[in-house]
Amino acid sequence: MSSNRKKYVQLQGIIPALITPYEDDGRISDKRTRELVRHLISQGVAGFYLSGSTGEGFLQTVEERQSFLEIVMDEVKSEVPVIAHVGAMDTATAVVLTKHAYGAGATAVSAVTPFYYKHGSEQIKRHYIDIAEAADIPLIAYHFPDMTGSKQSADFYRELSAVDGIIGLKFTSMNTYEMQQIMDVCGEDFLVFNGPDESCLAGLAMGAFGAIGSTYNIMPAKFVEMHRLFRQGRIDEARAVQYEVNRVINELMKYDFIAFEREILRLQGFDTGLPRKPIQQLSDAQRADIRETAARFPFLNIS
């Protein structure tokens, strides 16, 4: 086993991209956050990924993102690793968040490529290097071309993997061939994490070190089971679990995924509040439809 795989073996499992629980007035909720974190740990998750797409990090202030990390760190108390997403449109904000994550004791930071402005590869590489040099904390880059419009090559990540402190990549794309190409040129010391929940098993089979995903908030035990079956070589059984969760994901795609997941969590007894606008605000009819849908899947454990 390579040195990085030994050092970060605790990141090898199922890591929810954590929903950010809000109070009814929209403030980040300390109590609801702790309840959700404790529930997910009880289901066997391997850690948490904070303030990314699922966590609505880009709809929050810097201070809110810092506060959320502090709440989670206090509740986790080193029981599982915590990765703080520090991605921002500008390098300065990402650096501020990185320094805070280091001070808060996070296991690692992660950052999506800066978006909206059409940055060249050299600018993006410099952005990552500045984050990596901001504090003595490992950095996991984030490949999400569908959301950022930035599709970097395998050679780009090969160059990035040679930078001190950059230990891996969250790969959120259905193209497992591209994932394999990145892993091939970067070597096994560069830790690639599967992103798309609907192809979790495919990513693991291709060699992903672990998996970071959104629907792990609402189906944690299923993904933990899939990962266990995969590690045991019971591929047919793992595939059956992937099929099960994909049936839920297929229903989720009728809605904004964050709105859908928050409603499922509410039905499970974990009220995380409404997503921030302009994310979809569900109507009563839509809530009723989601309840009816969820009832068809006993493993969602709705009340």
Secondary structure, DSSP 8 states (H G I E B T S, - for coil): --HHHHHTGGGSSEEEB----B-TTSSB-HHHHHHHHHHHHHTT---EEESSTTTTGGGS-HHHHHHHHHHHHHHHTTSS-EEEE---SSHHHHHHHHHHHHHHT-SEEEEE---SS---HHHHHHHHHHHHHHSSS-EEEEE-HHHH-----HHHHHHHHTSTTEEEEEE-SS-HHHHHHHHHHH-TTSEEEE--GGGHHHHHHHT-SEEEESGGGTSHHHHHHHHHHHHTT-HHHHHHHHHHHHHHHHHHTTS-HHHHHHHHHHHTT-------TTS----HHHHHHHHHHHTT-GGG---
